[in-house]
Amino acid sequence: MKKMFYLLASLTLFFTGCADKTPQLQSPNSNIVFENNALGEWFALQNVVSMKRDDNFMEIEVTGKNNSSSKQILTYNIDWYDQNGFIIKSILSKRKIASVESGKSIIIHAVSPSENAVNYKIRFGVPTEDDELRDQNVNLREYRGE
């Protein structure tokens, strides 16, 4: 009986120990791009919705959740495309840094800069040294009231 117990316990440990427990980021559609696999350790994409409004502007909303036990930081950039596939440039076309508290969700809501937008792409990543330098911009900090 003891041998059977040890055999079952060791088999259980063997199979659960070998399983890949790292969550995989899977995009629900081709409009979401994950630029860094490290996001899969804590970020879970929950919902993506988009619509063409009555005024012909596009509106999108993306919800993701921090599944880790600590505050995490990510970057995101939204590119808007015209009917020919060209990016519509605007002052809003900047990479943004966001912090997400443990167990909390982040909601990214955006409206296209032009009524010519027919598609979009959201690129998620992790901050680099350059992103952190951009985030320390005096004008940006003043705008935020810091």
Protein Blocks (a to p, Z undefined) as FASTA:
>chain_A
ZZmmmmmmmmmmmmmmmpcfbdcdddfbfkbccfbfklmmmpccfbdcddddfkopacdd
dddddfbfbdcddddddddddfkopacddfklcccdddddehiacddddddfbfkbcbdc
dddddddfklmmmmmpmklmmmnoZZ
